[in-house]
Each structure stands twice: as C-alpha cells, then as structure tokens.
C-alpha cells in the first residue's frame, strides 16, 4: 500500500513537471514575442550573416531574444541562415518569426532612370540591393560578359532599360546583370526588332540615337518629332550636329561626368571625339545617356515630316522651333541667341 502511494506520487509529480515543461515549451513557441508599435517592420539579413547577426537585427523588435534563440536552435535555423529582406509582423510568435526568416524573402521594387555612366548606375543600384557599387560596376564591365553578349565598351550602357523591376534584396551583382540582359531581350521584342531593321539600324544604334533625343527634349510628346528630324538628317547624309553629343564628349574627355555645361561654345565643336556629331557622320558609337523607353520608342515610331533644323523655343520653354531650311532656322536662332546672351550664360 505504501509503495503504491509512492508510485502514485511520483506519477503525479511527473505529470505536473511534464505539464509545466510542456506549458513553457508551448509558450516559447506560440506566445507572441514581438515588441513593435507598427503593424510590421522589415529586417535585412546579409548573405554572409551568422545567427548572431540575425539576433542583433531582431533585438529591437523582440521581447525575449533568449526564447527565440532556443526555438531557432530546435528548428535548425541557427545553422541555416539565409540572406534577404524579411517581414516581422506585430503579434508574431517565435514559430512565426522563424518561418518568415526561412521562407518569406520579400521582393523589393527596384527602379533606375537616366544614368550617364555604368558607374552612376552601379551607385544607384547599390542603394537598393545588397551588393556594393564596386562589385556591381566590375560585373557590368566584365569584358568576357560584354563580348559574349554582343556589347562593347561604347554601347554597354544600352543593355540597361530604365524601368521598375522586382528583385530580392540579396540578389548578387552577376544575377542582377543577368536579369538586366533578359529584360533587354524582352524589351527588344519582334515588333521593335522589325522596326529597327526596317530603318537599317541595330537595337544598340537605336538606343544611341534615342539617347540624343532624350537629352534634346524632356517633353515626351515632342520626342517623335525630334527623332524624325535626326532621321531626316541621317537619311540625307547630313551631320547630326547635336549639342548633347559635344557635351558628352567634353565630359568624357575630362573624365568628369559631374561637369555642368549649359552652353556649347564654337571652340567646343572642335573636340576630337567619335561622339562629336559636328565632326563625325552618322550615329555615335554608343549612347550618351540611358534613354527613357519613350525616347527609344520615339525613334522607332518617329514622326514623318520635312524638318532638318531645330532650336530651343524661348517662348515655350522645354520645346523647340523646327525649320525645314537653313535660312528659316537662322531666323529662329537669332531669338534664341539674344535670349541666352540676356541670361548671361557663359558656360
């Protein structure tokens, strides 16, 4: 009888201890463990992060980091950390947090626009995803990659189509470059390729011409007309004589693309550069900036007209006055020269 009481006591004690243990385990797993006032926050985990790094990132948003670490170890996460951007929502328990860190890498909206150089592009992208600008630039300029995909040092900027894209934050430099190559080929669909071919130009030549159109006018509705003007000159074998190409040549020669040049002088037109369209016929060897899609499509769908000359319209800023003859153009130019002198724009 005495032995039965002892056994019963041991059994009851075991049940109590087991119950307490189960309660603690259940609490550690399923009790809310966040410490945030917002509905959700995001943390960024680098590709080479350790579990200790993860804990440091989570610490401001978690009530009990020790219980999180215990459950993370039991679930095998401590040795399987993955880089990325992850959401931590208000009221999450340790189990929820770990599941999110394991499989809920959140995509980001990445965007870039009219960069003049690949260095500028690398800086813009490095602000949005994990790789730094140096690793991105090295990837962009890899000679083997460029050669294998039909690009060279002059037209390599043409591969990057300005737009908004979805990426994972921890995308590597080479994977970003590879995605941009796919987007380039997706952009140059059958319809656009057919139009470029009918004009007698390659896609990269179209982009180079579009970059001049882009620089000449920020007015999207005017771009098809400007494109038509340049195509008229090309078809007649007339020099493009586009001031933005001279500005680009000056910056490239100086090795300083941060230079601000508001006025092209006659002496500037003498610069020895393949980008100087006052001296060299045809389209420059590469784009002078990264043109908008609207500028590329403006070239492919250029307005048909008889204009060969244009000058800034000082009575309708942002737009141009167009002319079919040189004499008409010179009359339009007088007004522009008078205005620019009044503004005392020397350079």
LINHUMO-V892116 format. One record per helix or strand. SS is the DSSP state (@ for helix, = for strand). FROM is the first residue (numbers start at 1). LEN is the number of residues. Records with the same first field share a line. If there is no record, write none. Layout:
SS->FROM-LEN + FROM-LEN
//
This chain:
@->2-29 + 51-11 + 65-10 + 94-10 + 118-9 + 133-8 + 143-6 + 156-4 + 173-15 + 190-10 + 203-14 + 220-17 + 243-12 + 266-5 + 293-8 + 326-17
=->32-1 + 34-1 + 40-6 + 62-1 + 84-6 + 93-1 + 105-1 + 107-6 + 163-6 + 309-4 + 320-4
//
